[in-house]
């Protein structure tokens, strides 16, 4: 065994963590420097023993438990917050989807309602003027036109009111 | 934790934390128990706290600067273990993982409080925050004068250990006071075993030189 190999095991030997092997003993017997170093290390280790650590305080467990409880509560709160947010987001999305669907359905129905079945027949079924169906179609168109005029009249009145209070 | 640390942990005392004595009896390793914690078994976590609270407080006491900080830091180690339970992989020894968390915390704490540490003084009236002893303890010291000398010696030891370069200091605390093996210290510090032996030899050589007046 060489000096550097003996020195590698010296901390363990000095701390009493391993026993001196015959190989190490043979080296120490033949190397006064290493033997002296090991003895000095043993004295240092013995001195280091004086630095004692106190026992954990009696309140350690109580405080530990309180901190763990706090930690669990924090994690539960975080999880609940996440769940609440998710549920809220899902609900909002559902409301939006249902709302949009309803609006589309209503506008579809209204579109169908505003177009008279007669007019809805379309240009390809446009009846000849003078025939009964043609006259009815003309009346339907006029009715739509008049209702547009009424709206325009209302707007004009409102504009007047605003202009001349 | 093969040698002294388990002995240091000792038999779990009757404490508010009621560790499940059966876990160790079932021949489960700490890593197995930690996997139980991962699966949601809080009593398994309490067992680990009970088993390692003393070694952790001791480690933090020597890495930090007073007993109150040591307990806070030890508790923080366990909280971090608890927080990380879901990502725990039993690829390394549980104690290596535990000490790596503890070392990181202690090093950060030491850096954060570097400017807050008061100069060491010996007071006859107040208990020593560093050594944990009071001067008037009815211990082996036959007189107050001897007690002062002893406290100065302990303060010197603490100062010399804490003045070591960071990795040397951690290695000495783990080796001398936690009685960890070279291999495990190497794993915690992410060094080779040979580098760890060399690190420890240099650290003890420094301490031997600086403390020779007290030997």
Contacts between the chains, C-beta under 8 A, distances in Angstrom:
chain1	res1	chain2	res2	distance
A	7	B	201	5.4
A	8	B	194	7.4
A	8	B	197	4.3
A	8	B	198	7.3
A	8	B	201	6.9
A	9	B	197	7.7
A	10	B	201	6.4
A	10	B	204	7.6
A	11	B	175	6.1
A	11	B	197	7.3
A	11	B	200	4.5
A	11	B	201	6.2
A	11	B	204	5.5
A	12	B	182	7.3
A	14	B	204	7.1
A	15	B	175	6.8
A	15	B	176	6.1
A	15	B	179	7.5
A	17	B	3	6.4
A	17	B	4	7.6
A	17	B	179	6.4
A	17	B	181	7.9
A	40	B	208	5.2
A	40	B	212	7.9
A	40	B	215	7.9
A	41	B	204	5.7
A	41	B	208	6.3
A	43	B	208	7.8
A	43	B	215	4.6
A	44	B	204	6.3
A	44	B	207	5.5
A	44	B	208	4.4
A	44	B	211	6.0
A	44	B	215	6.8
A	45	B	176	6.8
A	45	B	204	7.9
A	47	B	153	7.6
A	47	B	157	6.5
A	47	B	211	5.7
A	47	B	214	5.8
A	47	B	215	5.8
A	48	B	157	6.0
A	48	B	161	7.6
A	48	B	176	5.6
A	48	B	177	8.0
A	48	B	207	7.2
A	50	B	150	7.2
A	50	B	153	6.3
A	50	B	154	5.5
A	50	B	157	6.3
A	51	B	62	7.3
A	51	B	131	6.9
A	51	B	154	5.5
A	51	B	157	4.7
A	51	B	158	5.8
A	51	B	161	7.4
A	51	B	177	7.9
A	52	B	131	7.2
A	52	B	132	6.9
A	52	B	133	7.4
A	53	B	57	7.1
A	53	B	58	4.1
A	53	B	61	4.4
A	53	B	62	6.5
A	53	B	70	7.9
A	53	B	132	6.6
A	53	B	177	7.2
A	54	B	61	7.0
A	54	B	67	5.6
A	54	B	132	3.4
A	54	B	133	7.8
A	55	B	54	7.3
A	55	B	57	7.9
A	56	B	53	5.6
A	56	B	54	6.0
A	56	B	57	4.5
A	56	B	71	6.4
A	56	B	74	7.5
A	57	B	67	7.4
A	57	B	71	6.2
A	60	B	53	6.2
A	60	B	57	7.1
A	60	B	71	5.7
A	60	B	74	7.7
A	60	B	75	7.5
A	61	B	15	5.0
A	61	B	16	4.3
A	61	B	17	4.6
A	61	B	53	7.7
A	62	B	16	6.0
A	63	B	71	7.3
A	63	B	75	6.4
A	64	B	17	7.0
A	64	B	49	6.2
A	64	B	53	7.4
A	64	B	75	5.2
A	64	B	78	6.5
A	65	B	16	6.4
A	65	B	17	6.8
A	67	B	75	5.7
A	67	B	79	6.0
A	68	B	45	8.0
A	68	B	78	7.8
A	68	B	79	7.1
A	68	B	82	6.5
A	71	B	79	5.8
A	71	B	82	6.3
A	71	B	83	7.0
